């Protein structure tokens, strides 16, 4: 610490030359993490592509068992939450802590709505047995069971499930941001955690942008 | 920290409005039968939306380009992943060395024949109600 003069900001770690270097380093590391996240989902997207090319008709039949309205509602909820997250960062950049706090709480509420709607979807599917793999038991009036719909639901549950897990983790992070902002730990001088969690939250939105048409809007 | 780019509020609102509009478009277009073009249009719209999110909400437009490079690299690796996998799965059995490899799992999976059947409300139904045969399968 001796090589820092007394007026260096308290959030500046001693191993960085200045706050800009610290900020840029954090952001680059965050994007490295985003890369690993994209690759995590990439494996599942590849599974989707391979099985859809093997069973084009089954995907069309099975997707009709999903509720487009709930999917669209979740899309709207998630895009709005992305906006409020961006506005929370905008507000803290302008040093408007109160507005930032409000926007973070809104983001948290929207995230909760998303999981709520997802819960309704999942519970209905559990009830009627539209489940992955060998747990599939839905034989309804449609003839979907003639061509292996359990594969569609395996991919559906794993992809939306992992995405839902990200939403849940994001909620935890946003809750922590609400606490930190409320405590006054973040300001226009130092809002790195909010910027990074913002990037994470937008990634969650970005993945859903692809999941929505791929599952709910086939053919 | 003071020199960070601050995106104007108007930009955020326009981007969010565009995203919501494009979500509507993608739902609407899915009900129009374009044949194989449906998936192309859907993915095109999704990619436009994803770009808006990445460039404006994630601030990539104003960031140092190394962050954009990192992101594009992840997409590039995804492209390699897809291509090499499809080179296998799309051409299985084409050499006729082992005909069984082609369309390996195109039939109805075996477990469907032993499933307890349920209707759209999750109530069990009996497919062979004539012979009063009770299927009590244990999994």
Interface residues (C-beta under 8 A of the other chain):
Chain A: X19 X20 X23 X24 X27 X28 X31 X32 X34 X35 X38 X39 X42 X43 X45 X46 X49 X50 X53 X54 X55 X68 X72 X75 X76 X79 X80 X82 X83 X85 X86 X87 X90 X93 X94 X127 X128 X129 X134 X136 X137 X138 X139 X140 X141 X145 X146 X147 X148 X150 X188 X189 X190 X195 X198 X199 X202 X203 X205 X206 X209 X210 X212 X213 X214 X217 X218 X219
Chain B: X1 X2 X3 X4 X6 X7 X9 X12 X13 X15 X16 X19 X20 X23 X26 X27 X30 X38 X39 X42 X43 X45 X46 X49 X50 X53 X54 X56 X57 X58 X59 X63 X64 X66 X67 X70 X71 X73 X74 X75 X77 X78 X81 X82 X85 X86 X89 X90 X103 X105 X106 X108 X109 X111 X112 X115 X116 X117 X118 X119 X120 X121 X122 X125 X139
